[in-house]
């Protein structure tokens, strides 16, 4: 059960948050888009609050439950930098990431998001295949 | 009021990612490694998030406008173009390299700062490169 409980509750929370955000503020949650608004738009206050909340929420779980996050050993900075550059540029060129396309886009059956999600999943799976 | 909803949404979303263990790149890479020791748990995360998300769009149809805003700002583009595909391929390669997509990368600033620092700096630079490119193409 444990193996189902956490992903199920996590997924329900993510979906519930996207729904509340949609019905109150009228917008979709896309982390890459919100981050780029925080960095490059003139209206930075709300994006700042969202990103701050995201980091607090992501960090609080480990604190609340004393769950030790099973990270692998710290990896090469070059790998992380290459990854960050590709994720940063790619998500903006493609107009979304796992949240904007993967969750919010598929939820409203957007053809763009379905194609984007299938594409980035496949690219990520092939990358892992090559690396391993 | 919008500010309160926004920060609460951020916190809840972060908690969801953490509960789902998407904040842990080892779990994400395990999901992407379909030929190896495959960990299918992220399918449950995606499916349950999308199921609840779909309910949201069903409710939206019966709602004239958002509760705290004047109009809907849901993306309406339907065109599948080269930018979408190339962007998704680049993002997928980056995601597969580290196991971080933008949200979990940001939470790594606190959860695993030795990794999060490099990833987020590069994430900002990558995002900035695209911003500069789109500014210069507008001129």
Interface residues (C-beta under 8 A of the other chain):
Chain A: X3 X4 X6 X7 X8 X9 X10 X11 X12 X13 X14 X15 X16 X17 X18 X19 X20 X21 X22 X23 X24 X25 X26 X27 X28 X29 X31 X32 X35 X36 X39 X40 X45 X46 X49 X50 X51 X52 X53 X54 X55 X56 X57 X58 X59 X60 X61 X62 X69 X70 X71 X72 X74 X75 X77 X79 X80 X81 X82 X83 X84 X85 X86 X87 X88 X89 X90 X91 X92 X93 X94 X95 X97 X98 X99 X101 X102 X103 X104 X105 X106 X107 X108 X110 X111 X112 X115 X116 X117 X119 X120 X121 X122 X123 X124 X125 X126 X127 X128 X129 X131 X132
Chain B: X2 X3 X5 X6 X7 X8 X9 X10 X11 X12 X13 X14 X15 X16 X17 X18 X19 X20 X21 X22 X23 X24 X25 X26 X27 X29 X32 X33 X34 X35 X36 X41 X42 X44 X45 X46 X47 X48 X49 X50 X51 X52 X53 X54 X55 X56 X57 X59 X60 X63 X65 X66 X67 X68 X69 X71 X72 X73 X74 X75 X77 X78 X79 X80 X83 X84 X85 X86 X87 X88 X89 X90 X91 X92 X93 X94 X95 X96 X97 X98 X100 X101 X102 X103 X104 X105 X106 X107 X109 X110 X111 X112 X114 X115 X118 X119 X120 X121 X122 X123 X124 X125 X126 X127 X128 X129 X130 X131
